[in-house]
Structures are given as structure tokens and as C-alpha cells.
Amino acid sequence: MKTLIKNKDKYLNELPEEDDQGRIHMVANLLFCYASNFPKVDILEINKSIEKQYELYLNYEYELMDSIQFCDNDHLARLVQAVYLFFFDKCWEVINRLEHKTRDEKDTLDSYHLTKIIRGFTRFKTRNGVGRNKTFVQLEQPIHDNFDNFDIRSLSEVMYAYGFREQGNPELHEKFLKRILDQDELMDHQTVSNLLYYAMFTDNTDEAIWTKIIQNNLQNDAFIPVTHYTPFKMSKFYLRHHFPDLDISDYYSKFFYPERYFNTNIRDNKVAMDQSKVDFIQYLVGNFFLYSVDYVPFHNLFLLHHCFMDQKIAINFFANHEMLPQEHRISARQKLDGKIMGYEGWEVLNVTQKEHESMIREERNEFYRAWITTAKERQYEKGIMSRDPPLYKLIEQSQ
């Protein structure tokens, strides 16, 4: 990294100052090579790594801001991937310009460019995806135009993105599903991981689709990598709910080895008690005398934020930094834990910091009071709660 900073002028002086395209292509190549080969660091050293990456970015920020407009499609895709691979999240102006450039060039993007750009915007390392809804709306037609040119792995990345963002017109999703059914070649675990997420994001209950995915996994002799295991494990609970009579014990047996190494705490160690979360916990206590059990993992997989265990009621509070940043909303992935735990009788409310803070005090109190009261009634009807013992009186004190 120090070499890239020290020799910046030397690299750029190899090209004429008026060659804007050549200069941005060189910057894109340098940043992509650095980001894609960045060594893994110990969790205790991550802050130092972020500082180093940000220093590198600042040294090339002017060239990025000034010259992105001159990128060709190959280097546009490469630059999106470079920015996605960095750990820091202070490059919003560059991301906005990359997004504008993508929309400007949408009609010239082929399946390769679409895959890399959509994946880069969706799987952003330090944010819950980036990009505006209108960008993904405008990319739908290029996806249609290039649909037959996508291999299944690339298309699965696109499917994941549109499921993750809860976007896409019905015609596009119909083509996605038809492609799964028409797929005859064996798919790797990365592809199946994307398809499992997509099916669960979109509440798919088509047995033919699920049978196709399950059969592919049974035909694959390779072990499921731990890095791709999460949606496989989630699918066990999803299938149990939607297809209770389906015997897929052979499918579950494929989970044996990754289950030995899987630990949801590794996935969820980024959950930090920042001030907005502390304030929300204090709000529940101060206004309703509700003392929740916070950030509870279930089945070594699903995470519920603020739980009332005996009543099986939970509130998932998402801070601003956890939302899709340009749209200020949560993703289908963030809803998935609560949705599947709902199959086990939980009542889960998903609420964002923006929604919470947009309400005046009286309106906010009434919103939570009404939701918890309604949730309790549903738990009474399910037999999860009894109306008799005073232990289960959650919010009467505040009424």
C-alpha cells in the first residue's frame, strides 16, 4: 500500500495528463489488484487495516471523482468490485458516481458487466448493500436483453440481488424460476447458496423448484463449504414448515460436516451495542417496564434482537447503519431470521431507527403498545401464553 501511495505520481505520469480514460483505467487496475489481494487480518487488527485502506483511497480520490465518467465497461465493473472489497465506508461520492455511470451505460452492459456490478453493489462488505432502487429498476431491461448469455452461477448472483432488495417485476422473476427448472448441469455450492436465499427471500413454495435445488445438492459429492452453509441450514427450517410431509432426510444428511464447524457468533460478531441500540433498550424499559433478553441466537443460526422469551415475542431494531443506505430500509435478508422464527410461533416486529425516530413520543408509545398487545393476543390464541399467571402481563403496567 505504501508503494501505491509513494509511486502514485510516477504511475500517473506514465500517461498524458489529457488521457482521462487511460488514467482512470490505471487507477481502477491498481485499486482492484490491491483490494482483491488484500491479506486476511486478525479481528484485533481490523481497525488499523481500515485506516490504511482509507489512506490509500484518499490519495486516489481526486482521480476517481474526476475521471469515473471516462471508464469503459470493463474498468467500471472492476472499480465497483474494488470499492466493494474495501472495508471502510466513507466513499459515498465515488459510489454515487459509479451508480450514475452504470445507469448511463446500462444499454451497453453485457452479462459479465451486469453480474459484477450488481454483485458489487449488493454484497458490499461494510454496508447492507448499496445502490438506489431506480438503478436496479433500470438494469432490469439489460438483464432481459442478455438473459440467455448468463451462466447459472452469474445469474444466481443477479437473482440473489433482486431477492435481497425485494425488487424486480413479475416477468423477471418468472424468467428466474424457469431458468432454475431448465437447469440440467450440476451447480456448485455458491450457486445453490444464492438460489436458496432467493427462494426464501421471495417466499417460494413451488415444490418443483425446491425439488430441483435439493436434487442438485444430493448429486454434488463435494462437502458444503462452511462459508456457504447458512442458507442451506436455514432451508431446513423453511422446508419443514412449507413441506412437512416431504422426506428429505438425505438432503439434511449433507449438512453433517459443515455443522461441525458452523458458529453463528462468527457471523453475528459485527452486532455492536451502538448508542441507538442502547437507547432503544432504555426506551422499552423506561416507557413499558419491559426488560428484554438481547441478541439471542436460536438453533445456532437465527438472531432475534430484543426477546421476551416466555411469551415468544421479539422486536428486531435495525440502526441506520444496518439499512440499505440510499433507501433507508432493511433487506429481505434481515427479515429472514424473524420470518423463519415465526414458523416456530414467534411474533417478531421489524422496526428501523428511522421509523422509530420519525414518530412523536405519544405516537411512538401507542404504536408499540398496540403491536405488543396484538402480539400477546395472537400468542394467547396459539396457546403459547396463558391468560392467568400475572407473570405474562407484559405491558399492563404502562396502560
Secondary structure, 3 states (H helix, E strand, C coil): CHHHHHCHHHHHHCCCCCCHHHHHHHHHHHHHHHHHCCCCCCHHHHHHHHHHHHHHHHHHHHHHHHHHHHCCHHHHHHHHHHHHHCCCCCCHHHHHHHHHHHHHCHHHCCHHHHHHHHHHHHCCCCCCCCCCHHHHHHCHHHHHHCHHHCCHHHHHHHHHHHHHCCCCCHHHHHHHHHHHHHCCCCCCHHHHHHHHHHHHHCCCCCHHHHHHHHHHHHHCCCCCCHHHHHHHHHHHHHHHHHCCCCCCHHHHHCCHHHHHHCCHHHHHCCCCCCHHHHHHHHHHHHHHCCCCEEEEEECCCEEEEEEECCCCEEEEEECHHHCECCCCECCHHHHHHHHHHHCCCCEEEEEEHHHHHHCCHHHHHHHHHHHHHHHHHHHHHHCCCCCCCHHHCCCHHHC
